[in-house]
Amino acid sequence: MKSLPDILHQHFFPSHSVFLGSIPSSALFFTTYEMSKHFISHQTHSSSFLAIAHCLAAGLGECAACLARVPMENVKQKLQAGVYRRSLKTISSIYAQFGVQGFFIGYLTTIMREIPFSFIQFPLYEYLKRRWAVHMKRETSSTECALFGSLSGSVAAVVTSPIDVAKTRMMTAHLSERQMTMTQTLSAVFKEQGIRGLFRGIVPRVTWIGLGGAVFLGGYETAKRQLIKLNLPQASSNDLLKQNG
């Protein structure tokens, strides 16, 4: 029978690690995304190039964010799977067997999942926000941005669900097991469980990401606009109008 500390570490710490990991990863993502979007979009005045600019900026943002996200995900996944019972034991065991690179197992797989996700979510989000502003002939509100964030996130979640299943299996594999590539993992899941296996957990995934997209992007837009009102150098009012125009 598990002790109370073991239960708390297995079930509380994973959630706690997600929270801790989301702070630096979100900061890295949005800093990189906004800077890249600003730079790329200003290389041309063509409106048709905006989607490409948003894709490239989102991809670069995810590459930066995963530097903080993947180590926390590795620890969280192994705790949830019961590979180890304590967070410190998990961290020390990963480091002892693989060194620093052990915390980045699944980095490329995560990038391969997150970049397609962002390639769908952010251009769709920016498009919905821009078109709605044109239709309403006013700036898109933070509440509307939250709704568009939820919708675009849900669509992206459905499309990238198989990649998420593969990433989870790779991260929950015991350290002594042979590491498979994403393609090999997808093939193994399909052989074992068919199409349904590739979309396992899609309902909670879409629900969670849809809610997260609303909070994530709605909150970010609110914070960004407050900073603009305070005349802080985070963004300019002209940039905000261009995003909605």
Secondary structure, DSSP 8 states (H G I E B T S, - for coil): ---HHHHHHHHHHHHHHHHHHHHHHHHHHHHHHHHHHHHHHTT---GGGHHHHHHHHHHHHHHHHHHHHHHHHHHHHHHHTTS-SSHHHHHHHHHHHHGGGGGGTTHHHHHHHHHHHHHHHHHHHHHHHHHHHHHHTS---HHHHHHHHHHHHHHHHHHTHHHHHHHHHHHHS-TTS----HHHHHHHHHHHHHHHHHTTTHHHHHHHHHHHHHHHHHHHHHHHHHHHHTT-TT--HHHHHHHH-
